[in-house]
Structure formats: structure tokens, C-alpha cells
Amino acid sequence: MWIPQAVFQLFRISEDTVTSLREENAALRAEQRLLADQITNLKITADWLRIQHNQISFERTALLNKVYGINTPAPELTKQPIVDPSWDPKQFSFDDVGEELAKKLGLPTYSTQ
């Protein structure tokens, strides 16, 4: 079967194209690493700020109690729990999920066996 040269050239990849794709891939990987490091740094900073806020809030309520005798609750910033994205709160029920699924979800099991 004869294939015209123009059709064959459509599927040919030049060395310049391969080199530019490799350079682009390397740049994207470097950017991904940089963003991953920035996310880690932001998480650490957010945790530090949360702890500092909680400490200051507790100290403030203790001082108000000691000086003025006013008992006020201390507002506390907490971390949001990581929830499985497939979990749908509308489908939640209090039915027993079973021992195997409870172990898989990390819930305590109360089997007597």
C-alpha cells in the first residue's frame, strides 16, 4: 500500500518537538514540586497560627477570670477533619455498618470474639 509523503509527515515528530516537550515537562515538574512545598509551608504556618490563637484565647479568659471573676468560654480554632470526598452526608444513617466496614473506616469495633 502506497502512502503519500505528506500524510507520513503529519505523524512524524521532530527532535525539536521532543526536546521542547521534555523541557516543558521538566518545567511543569519543577513547578509542581514548588507548589507542593508551598502548600506544606502554608499548612505548617496555619497550624502555628491556630495554636497561637488558641493559647492567647485561653490566657485571655484566664486573666478575665482572675481579675474580674468573669467566667467566659474561650473560642478555639480547630482543624477541620479530612473527610472522604465520596462520603455523602445525606446518606448517613445510624444503622450498624458491620464489623468489616467499621474496621475499614477506622471506627472502633466491639466484637466479643
DALINNOR-V262740 format. One record per backbone hydrogen bond with DSSP energy under -1.0 kcal/mol. NH is the residue of the N-H (numbers start at 1). CO is the residue of the C=O. Records with the same first field share a line. If there is no record, write none. Layout:
NH = CO + CO
This chain:
8 = 4
9 = 5
18 = 14
19 = 15
20 = 16
21 = 17
22 = 18
23 = 19
24 = 20
25 = 21
26 = 22
27 = 23
28 = 24
29 = 25
30 = 26
31 = 27
32 = 28
33 = 29
34 = 30
35 = 31
36 = 32
37 = 33
38 = 34
39 = 35
40 = 36
41 = 37
42 = 38
43 = 39
44 = 40
45 = 41
46 = 42
47 = 43
48 = 44
49 = 45
50 = 46
51 = 47
52 = 48
53 = 49
54 = 50
55 = 51
56 = 52
57 = 53
58 = 54
59 = 55
60 = 56
61 = 57
62 = 58
63 = 59
64 = 60
65 = 61
66 = 62
67 = 63
68 = 64
70 = 64
87 = 84
91 = 88
92 = 89
102 = 98
103 = 99
104 = 100
105 = 101
107 = 102
